[in-house]
Amino acid sequence: MSIEFIDLKSQYRSLKPRIQSRMDAVLEHGQYIMGPEVAELEAQLQSFTGAPHCITVASGTEALLISLMALGVGRGDEVITTPFTFVATAEVVALLGATPVFVDIDPRTCNIDPAGIRERITPRTRAIMPVSLYGQPAEMEAINAIAREAGNIPVIEDAAQSFGAMYRGNRSCNLSSIACTSFFPSKPLGCYGDGGAIFTSDSEIAAKCRELRVHGQRERYRHHSVGVGGRMDTLQCAIVLAKLEVFEEEIALRERVAKNYHALIGDSLPGVRLLPWPEADRSSVFAQFTLLVEDREQLRQRLGEAGVPTAVHYPAPIYDQPAYESYGQSSQYPHANRASREVLSLPMHPHLQPAEQEFIVGQLQQACVQGVTADNEQDNG
């Protein structure tokens, strides 16, 4: 059986008429930069999330960077975030000359642990940037409360993986003063290149972000600030508009796939732990379906030999990357260290069929049994 880790081809085939129609409209009017689809997408994303303002940008990384720039983050400042995420979260902080200050994760969810944030706040803290990992929002209510108590520090939700998820009655991207998401192709709502968006409840920040994404211009050739070329292409906006029409259906399909995984895997596989199912007042979009496994590399090898593709999100905390070693020591973050050794993502997409999942889990069970047998033989040797 041939298994796709992320099946974008099936998605395209199911949406082909919508996508082609949207792209043809752009090709006809020829406004490839800041065409009408840009404003249309921003309006629809505002409506979907409930956020008062939406600014589309060139990528999820650009969204984070522009948000920090809008807050005036720079040299000597600190931004509190998680070390267990894609490097872009810390990269944008370092690019501005500020310092990423890491807080360990909650070992149950792999999201940042709010309890650790308060003790890392200093007079130099300019923002708190939690990541909503694997599709489930971080504990935003607790994080927002800590930020308010510390003097209304801005909170930027890095929602690159969680767009569409719910948290206590609100959508991810409408849970804090600023939020950023990504439309990278493999995200739950993805385009066919790079793209992203910034969401905010603050009209001044929204205006600043709009200025910064066009080289600091408020009007043509009048540059009021140092900005970037951060616009999202009109064609990419058109593709997201087509996909947004069926996005809620795809969220439901992702949840069905995740529930089936939970039922098939259960809690009896040796050395395998499922991340907890979202609580009743929240949901996940399951950007990944991630397990924690004790002997990951051998298990991953066995699955690969059986035709089951897997991925690791993420194999090293940011402070263990050569470019970021000065920002933290492994001994400070035991839960992030352990997660980086154990996380393993199985195939996840809306078009994954029950028979494919049964095959995947069957191979997982067999690989786990082989691992236990090999361990017992070694012990008896």
C-alpha positions as CSV (number, residue, x, y, z in Angstrom):
1,M,0.0,0.0,0.0
2,S,1.3,3.5,-1.0
3,I,0.8,6.0,1.8
4,E,1.2,9.8,1.4
5,F,2.4,11.7,4.5
6,I,0.5,14.8,3.3
7,D,-1.7,14.3,0.2
8,L,-1.9,17.7,-1.5
9,K,-2.6,16.0,-4.9
10,S,-5.9,14.5,-3.8
11,Q,-6.9,17.9,-2.3
12,Y,-6.1,19.7,-5.5
13,R,-8.1,17.2,-7.6
14,S,-11.2,17.6,-5.4
15,L,-10.9,21.4,-5.6
16,K,-9.5,21.8,-9.1
17,P,-12.5,23.7,-10.6
18,R,-12.6,26.2,-7.8
19,I,-8.9,26.7,-7.8
20,Q,-8.6,27.1,-11.5
21,S,-11.5,29.6,-11.6
22,R,-9.9,31.7,-9.0
23,M,-6.4,31.6,-10.7
24,D,-7.9,32.3,-14.1
25,A,-9.6,35.5,-12.7
26,V,-6.2,36.7,-11.5
27,L,-4.6,35.9,-14.8
28,E,-7.3,37.8,-16.6
29,H,-7.1,41.0,-14.5
30,G,-3.3,40.8,-14.2
31,Q,-2.9,42.5,-10.8
32,Y,-0.4,40.0,-9.4
33,I,0.7,42.3,-6.6
34,M,-2.0,43.6,-4.2
35,G,-4.8,42.7,-6.5
36,P,-8.5,42.6,-5.4
37,E,-8.1,39.0,-4.0
38,V,-5.8,40.3,-1.3
39,A,-8.4,42.5,0.3
40,E,-11.1,39.9,-0.3
41,L,-9.1,37.2,1.5
42,E,-8.3,39.6,4.4
43,A,-12.0,40.3,4.8
44,Q,-12.9,36.6,4.8
45,L,-10.1,35.7,7.3
46,Q,-11.4,38.5,9.6
47,S,-14.9,37.0,9.4
48,F,-13.7,33.5,9.9
49,T,-11.6,34.2,13.0
50,G,-13.6,37.2,14.4
51,A,-10.4,39.2,14.6
52,P,-10.9,42.9,13.9
53,H,-7.9,43.3,11.6
54,C,-6.1,40.9,9.1
55,I,-3.0,41.7,7.1
56,T,-1.8,39.2,4.6
57,V,1.9,38.8,4.2
58,A,4.5,36.9,2.3
59,S,5.0,34.0,4.8
60,G,4.4,32.9,8.3
61,T,7.9,34.0,9.2
62,E,7.3,37.4,7.7
63,A,4.1,37.7,9.8
64,L,6.1,37.1,13.0
65,L,8.9,39.5,11.9
66,I,6.5,42.3,10.9
67,S,4.5,41.9,14.1
68,L,7.7,42.3,16.2
69,M,8.7,45.3,14.1
70,A,5.3,46.9,14.6
71,L,5.9,46.6,18.4
72,G,9.3,48.3,18.0
73,V,11.2,45.2,19.2
74,G,15.0,45.7,18.7
75,R,18.4,45.4,20.2
76,G,18.5,44.9,24.0
77,D,14.9,43.6,24.1
78,E,13.7,40.2,25.1
79,V,10.9,38.0,23.7
80,I,9.7,35.0,25.7
81,T,8.9,31.9,23.6
82,T,9.2,28.1,23.4
83,P,12.4,26.3,22.4
84,F,10.3,23.4,21.0
85,T,9.1,24.7,17.6
86,F,10.3,25.5,14.1
87,V,13.3,27.8,14.2
88,A,11.5,30.8,12.6
89,T,9.9,31.6,15.9
90,A,13.2,32.5,17.5
91,E,14.9,33.5,14.2
92,V,12.8,36.6,13.8
93,V,13.6,37.7,17.3
94,A,17.3,37.3,16.7
95,L,17.1,39.1,13.3
96,L,15.9,42.2,15.1
97,G,18.8,42.1,17.5
98,A,16.6,41.0,20.4
99,T,17.0,38.0,22.6
100,P,14.7,34.9,22.5
101,V,14.1,33.8,26.1
102,F,13.0,30.2,26.3
103,V,10.5,28.6,28.6
104,D,10.2,24.8,28.8
105,I,7.1,23.0,27.5
106,D,4.3,21.2,29.2
107,P,5.2,17.5,28.7
108,R,1.6,16.5,28.1
109,T,0.9,18.8,25.2
110,C,4.4,20.0,24.0
111,N,3.1,23.6,24.2
112,I,4.8,26.2,26.2
113,D,4.2,25.9,30.0
114,P,2.5,29.1,31.3
115,A,3.9,28.4,34.7
116,G,7.4,29.1,33.5
117,I,6.7,32.4,31.8
118,R,6.2,34.6,34.8
119,E,9.7,33.9,36.2
120,R,11.3,34.7,32.9
121,I,9.8,38.2,32.6
122,T,12.2,41.1,33.1
123,P,12.1,44.8,32.5
124,R,13.4,44.1,29.0
125,T,10.6,41.8,28.0
126,R,8.8,43.3,25.0
127,A,6.6,40.4,23.9
128,I,5.5,36.9,24.8
129,M,5.2,34.6,21.8
130,P,3.6,31.2,22.5
131,V,3.3,28.6,19.7
132,S,0.1,26.7,19.2
133,L,1.9,23.4,18.3
134,Y,0.5,20.5,16.3
135,G,-2.8,22.3,15.7
136,Q,-3.9,22.9,19.3
137,P,-3.8,26.4,20.8
138,A,-1.5,27.0,23.7
139,E,-3.0,27.9,27.1
140,M,-3.7,31.4,25.9
141,E,-6.0,32.5,28.8
142,A,-3.3,31.8,31.4
143,I,-0.6,33.4,29.2
144,N,-2.7,36.5,28.6
145,A,-3.4,36.9,32.3
146,I,0.4,36.7,33.1
147,A,1.0,39.3,30.4
148,R,-1.6,41.7,31.8
149,E,-0.3,41.3,35.4
150,A,3.2,42.1,34.2
151,G,2.1,45.5,32.6
152,N,0.2,44.5,29.5
153,I,3.0,42.9,27.7
154,P,1.9,42.1,24.1
155,V,1.1,38.5,23.4
156,I,1.8,37.2,19.8
157,E,0.2,33.8,19.2
158,D,2.4,31.9,16.7
159,A,-0.6,30.1,15.1
160,A,1.3,28.7,12.0
161,Q,-0.1,25.3,12.8
162,S,-3.4,26.0,14.5
163,F,-5.4,28.2,12.1
164,G,-9.0,27.1,12.4
165,A,-8.7,25.6,15.9
166,M,-11.0,26.7,18.8
167,Y,-10.2,27.8,22.3
168,R,-12.9,28.6,24.8
169,G,-15.3,29.9,22.2
170,N,-12.8,31.8,20.0
171,R,-10.8,30.9,17.0
172,S,-7.0,30.6,17.1
173,C,-5.7,33.9,15.7
174,N,-8.3,35.8,17.8
175,L,-7.0,34.8,21.2
176,S,-4.4,37.6,22.0
177,S,-3.5,41.1,21.0
178,I,-1.6,39.8,17.9
179,A,-1.5,36.5,16.1
180,C,0.3,35.1,13.1
181,T,-0.4,32.2,10.8
182,S,1.2,30.5,7.8
183,F,-0.3,29.3,4.5
184,F,2.8,27.1,3.7
185,P,1.5,24.3,1.5
186,S,1.5,21.6,4.2
187,K,-0.4,23.7,6.7
188,P,-4.1,22.9,7.3
189,L,-5.0,25.9,5.1
190,G,-2.2,26.2,2.6
191,C,-1.4,27.9,-0.7
192,Y,0.9,26.7,-3.4
193,G,3.9,28.7,-2.3
194,D,4.6,30.9,0.7
195,G,2.0,33.1,2.4
196,G,0.9,34.2,5.8
197,A,-1.3,36.6,7.8
198,I,-1.2,38.8,10.8
199,F,-4.3,39.3,13.0
200,T,-4.8,42.0,15.6
201,S,-7.4,43.8,17.7
202,D,-5.3,47.0,17.7
203,S,-5.9,49.4,14.9
204,E,-2.6,51.2,15.3
205,I,-0.7,47.9,15.1
206,A,-2.7,46.9,12.1
207,A,-1.9,50.2,10.3
208,K,1.8,49.8,11.2
209,C,1.9,46.2,9.8
210,R,0.3,47.3,6.6
211,E,2.9,50.0,6.3
212,L,5.8,47.7,7.1
213,R,4.8,45.0,4.6
214,V,5.3,47.5,1.7
215,H,8.7,48.8,2.6
216,G,7.4,51.3,5.2
217,Q,5.2,53.2,2.7
218,R,2.0,54.9,3.7
219,E,1.6,56.3,0.2
220,R,3.6,55.5,-2.9
221,Y,7.2,56.4,-2.6
222,R,6.8,58.0,0.8
223,H,8.6,55.7,3.3
224,H,7.8,56.6,6.9
225,S,9.6,53.6,8.4
226,V,12.1,50.9,7.5
227,G,10.0,48.0,6.3
228,V,10.3,44.9,4.2
229,G,8.9,43.5,0.9
230,G,6.3,41.4,2.7
231,R,3.2,41.3,0.5
232,M,1.4,38.1,-0.2
233,D,1.0,37.4,-4.0
234,T,-2.4,37.8,-5.4
235,L,-2.3,34.3,-7.0
236,Q,-1.6,32.8,-3.6
237,C,-4.5,34.7,-2.0
238,A,-6.8,33.4,-4.8
239,I,-5.7,29.8,-4.0
240,V,-6.4,30.3,-0.2
241,L,-9.8,31.8,-1.1
242,A,-10.7,28.6,-3.0
243,K,-9.6,26.4,-0.2
244,L,-11.3,28.5,2.5
245,E,-14.6,27.6,1.0
246,V,-14.2,24.0,2.2
247,F,-11.9,24.6,5.1
248,E,-14.4,23.8,7.8
249,E,-15.3,20.5,6.1
250,E,-11.6,19.7,6.0
251,I,-11.2,20.5,9.7
252,A,-14.0,18.0,10.4
253,L,-12.2,15.4,8.2
254,R,-8.9,15.9,10.1
255,E,-10.7,15.4,13.4
256,R,-12.3,12.2,12.1
257,V,-8.8,10.9,11.1
258,A,-7.4,11.9,14.5
259,K,-10.3,10.2,16.3
260,N,-9.7,7.0,14.3
261,Y,-6.0,7.0,15.1
262,H,-6.8,7.4,18.8
263,A,-9.3,4.4,18.6
264,L,-6.9,2.2,16.7
265,I,-3.8,3.0,18.8
266,G,-5.4,3.1,22.2
267,D,-3.1,3.2,25.2
268,S,-1.7,-0.4,25.1
269,L,1.2,-0.1,22.8
270,P,4.5,-0.5,24.6
271,G,6.7,2.6,24.6
272,V,4.0,4.8,22.8
273,R,2.1,7.7,24.3
274,L,-0.6,9.7,22.5
275,L,-0.9,13.4,23.1
276,P,-4.1,14.2,25.0
277,W,-7.3,14.8,23.1
278,P,-8.3,18.4,23.3
279,E,-10.5,19.3,26.3
280,A,-14.2,20.0,25.8
281,D,-13.7,23.8,25.5
282,R,-11.2,23.7,22.7
283,S,-10.3,21.9,19.5
284,S,-7.3,21.1,17.3
285,V,-6.9,21.2,13.5
286,F,-4.3,18.4,13.7
287,A,-1.7,20.0,11.6
288,Q,0.2,16.9,12.5
289,F,-0.7,13.7,14.3
290,T,2.2,13.3,16.7
291,L,3.1,10.5,19.1
292,L,5.7,10.2,21.8
293,V,7.8,7.0,21.5
294,E,10.6,5.8,23.6
295,D,12.7,4.2,20.8
296,R,11.9,6.6,18.0
297,E,14.7,6.0,15.5
298,Q,14.4,2.2,15.4
299,L,10.6,2.4,15.3
300,R,10.8,5.0,12.5
301,Q,13.2,2.8,10.5
302,R,10.8,-0.2,10.8
303,L,7.9,1.9,9.7
304,G,9.8,3.2,6.7
305,E,10.8,-0.3,5.7
306,A,7.1,-1.2,5.8
307,G,6.1,1.7,3.6
308,V,4.8,4.1,6.3
309,P,6.3,7.6,6.0
310,T,6.9,9.6,9.2
311,A,8.3,12.9,10.2
312,V,9.9,14.4,13.3
313,H,8.6,17.8,14.5
314,Y,11.2,18.7,15.9
315,P,14.4,16.7,16.3
316,A,16.3,19.4,18.3
317,P,15.2,22.3,20.5
318,I,16.2,25.6,19.1
319,Y,19.0,26.1,21.7
320,D,20.7,23.0,20.3
321,Q,20.9,24.5,16.9
322,P,24.4,25.9,16.2
323,A,23.1,29.4,15.4
324,Y,21.2,29.6,18.7
325,E,23.5,27.9,21.3
326,S,24.1,31.2,23.2
327,Y,20.4,31.5,24.1
328,G,20.0,28.6,26.4
329,Q,21.4,25.4,27.9
330,S,19.9,22.0,27.5
331,S,19.8,21.4,31.3
332,Q,17.3,24.2,31.7
333,Y,14.6,22.5,29.5
334,P,14.3,18.8,30.4
335,H,10.8,18.4,28.9
336,A,11.8,20.0,25.5
337,N,14.9,17.8,25.5
338,R,12.9,14.6,26.0
339,A,10.2,15.6,23.5
340,S,12.8,16.2,20.8
341,R,14.0,12.6,21.3
342,E,10.5,11.1,21.3
343,V,8.1,12.9,19.0
344,L,7.1,11.1,15.8
345,S,4.4,12.3,13.4
346,L,2.3,9.8,11.4
347,P,0.6,10.6,8.1
348,M,-2.2,13.2,8.5
349,H,-4.4,14.8,5.9
350,P,-8.2,15.1,5.3
351,H,-8.1,12.4,2.5
352,L,-6.5,9.7,4.6
353,Q,-8.8,6.6,4.4
354,P,-9.7,4.3,7.2
355,A,-8.1,1.3,5.4
356,E,-4.8,3.3,5.1
357,Q,-5.0,4.1,8.8
358,E,-5.5,0.5,9.7
359,F,-2.4,-0.4,7.7
360,I,-0.4,2.4,9.3
361,V,-1.4,1.4,12.8
362,G,-1.0,-2.3,12.0
363,Q,2.6,-1.6,11.0
364,L,3.1,0.5,14.1
365,Q,1.9,-2.3,16.3
366,Q,4.1,-4.8,14.6
367,A,7.1,-2.5,14.9
368,C,6.5,-2.0,18.6
369,V,6.2,-5.8,19.1
370,Q,9.5,-6.2,17.2
371,G,11.1,-3.7,19.4
372,V,10.0,-5.4,22.6
373,T,11.1,-8.8,21.2
374,A,14.5,-7.4,20.3
375,D,14.9,-5.8,23.8
376,N,14.0,-9.1,25.5
377,E,16.5,-11.1,23.3
378,Q,19.2,-8.6,24.2
379,D,18.4,-8.8,27.9
380,N,18.5,-12.7,27.7
381,G,21.7,-12.6,25.7
